[in-house]
């Protein structure tokens, strides 16, 4: 999961995002909180990978 999460002050005000997208870690967490499954996220956002979603979860709650 090398460096899949990044932050750039010029993209979404510097919020952590999935590298190469404008999808924030917060957005992915909100989807999970609303009951959306990993499979649904991957279907709705086909440019994302399961690894990127895992990186969001790890970023939000590091082990």
OpenMM code with the backbone's topology and positions (N, CA, C; nanometers):
from openmm import Vec3, app, unit

residues = "UNK UNK UNK UNK UNK UNK UNK UNK UNK UNK UNK UNK UNK UNK UNK UNK UNK UNK UNK UNK UNK UNK UNK UNK UNK UNK UNK UNK UNK UNK UNK UNK UNK UNK UNK UNK UNK UNK UNK UNK UNK UNK UNK UNK UNK UNK UNK UNK UNK UNK UNK UNK UNK UNK UNK UNK UNK UNK UNK UNK UNK UNK UNK".split()
positions = [
    Vec3(0.0828, -0.1202, 0.0000),
    Vec3(0.0000, 0.0000, 0.0000),
    Vec3(0.0860, 0.1249, 0.0000),
    Vec3(0.1941, 0.1167, -0.0662),
    Vec3(0.2920, 0.2245, -0.0644),
    Vec3(0.2356, 0.3555, -0.1166),
    Vec3(0.2220, 0.4502, -0.0279),
    Vec3(0.1874, 0.5875, -0.0625),
    Vec3(0.0609, 0.6022, -0.1475),
    Vec3(-0.0438, 0.5286, -0.1148),
    Vec3(-0.1689, 0.5441, -0.1882),
    Vec3(-0.2502, 0.6627, -0.1391),
    Vec3(-0.2174, 0.7114, -0.0197),
    Vec3(-0.2865, 0.8277, 0.0354),
    Vec3(-0.1904, 0.9452, 0.0313),
    Vec3(-0.2399, 1.0560, -0.0180),
    Vec3(-0.1575, 1.1755, -0.0299),
    Vec3(-0.2402, 1.2979, 0.0067),
    Vec3(-0.1748, 1.4093, 0.0248),
    Vec3(-0.2434, 1.5359, 0.0513),
    Vec3(-0.1707, 1.6455, -0.0244),
    Vec3(-0.2494, 1.7299, -0.0869),
    Vec3(-0.1951, 1.8419, -0.1644),
    Vec3(-0.2815, 1.9624, -0.1320),
    Vec3(-0.2220, 2.0719, -0.0866),
    Vec3(-0.3023, 2.1879, -0.0495),
    Vec3(-0.3862, 2.2431, -0.1650),
    Vec3(-0.3553, 2.2045, -0.2875),
    Vec3(-0.4300, 2.2539, -0.4037),
    Vec3(-0.5446, 2.1615, -0.4439),
    Vec3(-0.5565, 2.0463, -0.3779),
    Vec3(-0.6624, 1.9511, -0.4089),
    Vec3(-0.7476, 1.9301, -0.2843),
    Vec3(-0.8752, 1.9610, -0.2943),
    Vec3(-0.9705, 1.9459, -0.1836),
    Vec3(-0.9218, 2.0122, -0.0551),
    Vec3(-0.8558, 2.1232, -0.0686),
    Vec3(-0.8109, 2.1983, 0.0478),
    Vec3(-0.7086, 2.1264, 0.1332),
    Vec3(-0.6383, 2.0302, 0.0741),
    Vec3(-0.5345, 1.9598, 0.1477),
    Vec3(-0.5815, 1.8362, 0.2217),
    Vec3(-0.7099, 1.7981, 0.2037),
    Vec3(-0.7586, 1.6763, 0.2681),
    Vec3(-0.6818, 1.5556, 0.2140),
    Vec3(-0.6621, 1.4538, 0.2962),
    Vec3(-0.5996, 1.3309, 0.2466),
    Vec3(-0.6894, 1.2670, 0.1395),
    Vec3(-0.6293, 1.2297, 0.0282),
    Vec3(-0.7029, 1.1712, -0.0837),
    Vec3(-0.6325, 1.0452, -0.1321),
    Vec3(-0.7049, 0.9671, -0.2116),
    Vec3(-0.6438, 0.8529, -0.2786),
    Vec3(-0.5623, 0.9088, -0.3939),
    Vec3(-0.4363, 0.8734, -0.3980),
    Vec3(-0.3441, 0.9268, -0.4981),
    Vec3(-0.4009, 0.9109, -0.6390),
    Vec3(-0.3920, 1.0181, -0.7167),
    Vec3(-0.4375, 1.0168, -0.8549),
    Vec3(-0.5865, 1.0395, -0.8712),
    Vec3(-0.6555, 1.0697, -0.7598),
    Vec3(-0.7997, 1.0954, -0.7645),
    Vec3(-0.8305, 1.2222, -0.6867),
    Vec3(-0.9570, 1.2573, -0.6876),
    Vec3(-1.0059, 1.3634, -0.6003),
    Vec3(-1.1016, 1.3030, -0.4975),
    Vec3(-1.0803, 1.1766, -0.4658),
    Vec3(-1.1646, 1.1072, -0.3682),
    Vec3(-1.0923, 1.1078, -0.2343),
    Vec3(-1.1587, 1.1693, -0.1353),
    Vec3(-1.0946, 1.1835, -0.0044),
    Vec3(-1.1136, 1.0589, 0.0810),
    Vec3(-1.0224, 1.0436, 0.1746),
    Vec3(-1.0333, 0.9371, 0.2738),
    Vec3(-1.1651, 0.9535, 0.3490),
    Vec3(-1.1994, 1.0770, 0.3838),
    Vec3(-1.3251, 1.1045, 0.4543),
    Vec3(-1.4448, 1.0518, 0.3762),
    Vec3(-1.4452, 1.0715, 0.2453),
    Vec3(-1.5560, 1.0272, 0.1625),
    Vec3(-1.5707, 0.8749, 0.1683),
    Vec3(-1.4605, 0.8033, 0.1582),
    Vec3(-1.4648, 0.6570, 0.1650),
    Vec3(-1.5172, 0.6133, 0.3021),
    Vec3(-1.4720, 0.6786, 0.4079),
    Vec3(-1.5193, 0.6444, 0.5424),
    Vec3(-1.6682, 0.6730, 0.5567),
    Vec3(-1.7153, 0.7826, 0.4978),
    Vec3(-1.8584, 0.8153, 0.5017),
    Vec3(-1.9402, 0.7090, 0.4291),
    Vec3(-1.8888, 0.6593, 0.3175),
    Vec3(-1.9592, 0.5528, 0.2461),
    Vec3(-1.9733, 0.4292, 0.3341),
    Vec3(-1.8637, 0.3882, 0.3993),
    Vec3(-1.8697, 0.2729, 0.4888),
    Vec3(-1.9672, 0.2978, 0.6035),
    Vec3(-1.9642, 0.4175, 0.6601),
    Vec3(-2.0540, 0.4506, 0.7706),
    Vec3(-2.2005, 0.4449, 0.7277),
    Vec3(-2.2262, 0.4723, 0.6013),
    Vec3(-2.3630, 0.4680, 0.5486),
    Vec3(-2.4051, 0.3265, 0.5095),
    Vec3(-2.3146, 0.2309, 0.5273),
    Vec3(-2.3485, 0.0923, 0.4996),
    Vec3(-2.3149, 0.0447, 0.3596),
    Vec3(-2.2400, 0.1241, 0.2840),
    Vec3(-2.1996, 0.0850, 0.1493),
    Vec3(-2.0848, -0.0152, 0.1617),
    Vec3(-2.0935, -0.1243, 0.0889),
    Vec3(-1.9897, -0.2276, 0.0968),
    Vec3(-1.8699, -0.1931, 0.0079),
    Vec3(-1.7605, -0.2589, 0.0348),
    Vec3(-1.6395, -0.2428, -0.0465),
    Vec3(-1.6713, -0.2738, -0.1931),
    Vec3(-1.7472, -0.3811, -0.2159),
    Vec3(-1.7819, -0.4203, -0.3527),
    Vec3(-1.8638, -0.3124, -0.4233),
    Vec3(-1.9573, -0.2506, -0.3502),
    Vec3(-2.0379, -0.1425, -0.4086),
    Vec3(-1.9512, -0.0216, -0.4431),
    Vec3(-1.8566, 0.0108, -0.3553),
    Vec3(-1.7662, 0.1230, -0.3823),
    Vec3(-1.6859, 0.0950, -0.5084),
    Vec3(-1.6333, -0.0263, -0.5191),
    Vec3(-1.5529, -0.0614, -0.6360),
    Vec3(-1.6366, -0.0616, -0.7637),
    Vec3(-1.7625, -0.0969, -0.7533),
    Vec3(-1.8516, -0.0930, -0.8698),
    Vec3(-1.8830, 0.0512, -0.9088),
    Vec3(-1.9116, 0.1334, -0.8085),
    Vec3(-1.9481, 0.2729, -0.8347),
    Vec3(-1.8289, 0.3588, -0.8766),
    Vec3(-1.7106, 0.3208, -0.8334),
    Vec3(-1.5880, 0.3962, -0.8636),
    Vec3(-1.4853, 0.2988, -0.9198),
    Vec3(-1.5050, 0.2545, -1.0442),
    Vec3(-1.4209, 0.1479, -1.1010),
    Vec3(-1.2723, 0.1825, -1.1134),
    Vec3(-1.2387, 0.3115, -1.1037),
    Vec3(-1.0976, 0.3490, -1.1094),
    Vec3(-1.0270, 0.3271, -0.9756),
    Vec3(-1.1028, 0.2946, -0.8704),
    Vec3(-1.0419, 0.2633, -0.7411),
    Vec3(-1.0076, 0.1159, -0.7344),
    Vec3(-0.9159, 0.0849, -0.6448),
    Vec3(-0.8788, -0.0545, -0.6217),
    Vec3(-0.9113, -0.0916, -0.4774),
    Vec3(-0.9212, -0.2191, -0.4544),
    Vec3(-0.9435, -0.2670, -0.3182),
    Vec3(-0.8276, -0.2235, -0.2282),
    Vec3(-0.7073, -0.2226, -0.2824),
    Vec3(-0.5901, -0.1792, -0.2068),
    Vec3(-0.6025, -0.0326, -0.1646),
    Vec3(-0.6561, 0.0518, -0.2519),
    Vec3(-0.6743, 0.1941, -0.2188),
    Vec3(-0.7758, 0.2108, -0.1061),
    Vec3(-0.8807, 0.1308, -0.1091),
    Vec3(-0.9803, 0.1377, -0.0020),
    Vec3(-0.9186, 0.0914, 0.1297),
    Vec3(-0.8411, -0.0152, 0.1250),
    Vec3(-0.7711, -0.0611, 0.2460),
    Vec3(-0.6767, 0.0458, 0.2982),
    Vec3(-0.6111, 0.1171, 0.2079),
    Vec3(-0.5199, 0.2243, 0.2490),
    Vec3(-0.5962, 0.3343, 0.3224),
    Vec3(-0.7175, 0.3641, 0.2782),
    Vec3(-0.7999, 0.4648, 0.3466),
    Vec3(-0.8313, 0.4206, 0.4889),
    Vec3(-0.8680, 0.2947, 0.5041),
    Vec3(-0.9008, 0.2432, 0.6370),
    Vec3(-0.7785, 0.2427, 0.7276),
    Vec3(-0.6660, 0.2025, 0.6744),
    Vec3(-0.5409, 0.2019, 0.7522),
    Vec3(-0.5003, 0.3442, 0.7899),
    Vec3(-0.5172, 0.4374, 0.6959),
    Vec3(-0.4830, 0.5768, 0.7231),
    Vec3(-0.5692, 0.6316, 0.8365),
    Vec3(-0.6988, 0.5960, 0.8349),
    Vec3(-0.7921, 0.6480, 0.9338),
    Vec3(-0.7709, 0.5868, 1.0722),
    Vec3(-0.7295, 0.4610, 1.0749),
    Vec3(-0.7106, 0.3911, 1.2013),
    Vec3(-0.5849, 0.3057, 1.1940),
    Vec3(-0.4677, 0.3707, 1.1999),
    Vec3(-0.3428, 0.2946, 1.1871),
    Vec3(-0.3292, 0.1914, 1.2992),
    Vec3(-0.2710, 0.0826, 1.2635),
    Vec3(-0.2534, -0.0284, 1.3593),
    Vec3(-0.1328, -0.0043, 1.4448),
] * unit.nanometer
topology = app.Topology()
chain = topology.addChain("A")
for resn in residues:
    res = topology.addResidue(resn, chain)
    for name in ("N", "CA", "C"):
        topology.addAtom(name, app.Element.getBySymbol(name[0]), res)
